[in-house]
Amino acid sequence: MPTPVNLPPTHDRLAKHAVFPEFDHDETARYNFLTNLNKHLSTVISPGNKVAFDKRVRPQFMAEHGRDFDTPDEVKEAMLQDPHYQTWSALRRSAMEMRQQVGRATVLRQANELAEKVAKLNAQSPDTLTINPDVSAPHYMTMFDSHIMPGSYHTELFPGDVSNAASYDSGLFVTSAGMLGKYTDGGGKALTTWLKATYPDFKPKRILDIGCGLGHNTLPLAMAFPDAEVVGIDTGIPMVRYGHARAVALGVKNVQFMNLDATQTGFENESFDWIQTTMFLHETSTHAMQRLIGEIYRMLKPNGLSLHIEQPQYTPQMSVYEKFIRDWDALYNNEPFWGAMHDVDVRTWMTSAGFEEKNLLQFGAKAENDMEYPKNPNAPEVEDHGRSPIWNVFGAWK
Amino acid sequence: MINDILLSSNKAKGKRPYFLENPEVERVMNITMAVAMETATLHERLDTIERLLAKKGILDRSEIEAFVPNNEEVIERQLWHARYVARVLRMVQQELEAMQQGPEQNLSMEEVANRLRNS
């Protein structure tokens, strides 16, 4: 049946693995509602912000000040007074909070069972999971709860608890409106597809994925290079514990998980051919990023590759409105460094650690969605700022 | 055993932003959206039941669309609607009653307590 708009897939289309939380009928329906709500907000309500800006906010500012906006902050102050922006923001915040609540309600009622399933699977392959109890969550992780997920990545409600990791695994679908594929690995897949097509001779033997979370973008690297040894590190103990069990459940054997701080890993010099970060840098801090790039350069082998999937950087050509609207998540979805990350000169960041200007690269990779659902390729796609399925990738060869 | 009912609705660390001029309105909007989600969830459950009944040959979905209630059923259904809408709009009704009633029916309990204390 032809549809006038591109409908998101339903949550039941996600592939289930052995540690994926169980969803009953109504829990699935709630996520379906929220996915549609997000789609509606991003495609119907969100574009109204630009209309409000053009038709009333900007004319009023110019009438009052006799000039145009100079900074994104000025736009923010003016837009915060606009009823449409207020309504959209209030609804979007509400949608984000409801997504957390629904995911949480689903996983917490089965928290003990999930912990048991994870422990059982982890016991099947104890050599590929390293838990360092001495590595604590860094300060940039503990000042707030990332993505307004209560407890963030590091909290355990009881020993062995993995409920937040399981909620995260099940709920990325909702915030991305189902664009990331049935294992939520569309980003990692896009990356390996690009890499194999562009550098067919690159055969990494050892790969490090920093800030791997539950490993949804780590496993595609291991599967694309089955002869490589892949290491995923993250400071969230529940995340790596769940991620490892998930990898075991999915039969991916050439990957190991460790809880480690990326700024001081203890790995040997020049010990990795490829070092990856995926949507991780915006969850750090200025100081951590600087230490991180030094550590990456140190661990990378000569002729090795370092790649980072991140938010696009602000350019002088980008309008103040565009800069303003792309920052919503920083302030209102608890991703405070996201805004600062937009202003980081990533080329200088990489060259400061020793990478050479001529070896830097940047490209866009479209997330691959292998989900089976009716797609309408002719329906117009509206970009939800900051949630584009086109992934911005930059990096460098050493 | 963890209290999953309470923990499910935990607040995230960090100050919550409010966007509407009036935080009370934003609170009501959040509650309304949660109810909207529950309505959608109910609708999906009903849709599942209808489709399962159709697959099992118990009921054709077109029968639902073509259904016309008899007089007795009309009364039952309209009664349900009347009670339902009265529940949803209870607040408006009570504000109206307050306007209709005189001041003696709208005494604050502080005032009543004072009067009781002195009588």
Interface residues (C-beta under 8 A of the other chain):
Chain A: H25 D26 A29 R30 N32 F33 L34 N36 L37 L80 Y85 Q86 T87 S89 A90 L91 R93 S94 A95 E97 M98 Q100 Q101 V102 R104 A105 L108 R109 A111 M143 F144 D145 I148 M149 P150 G151 S152 L157 F158 L331 Y332 N334
Chain B: I2 D4 L7 S8 S9 N10 K11 A12 K13 G14 R16 P17 Y18 F19 L20 E21 E26 M29 N30 M33 A34 A36 M37 A40 T41 E44 R45 T48
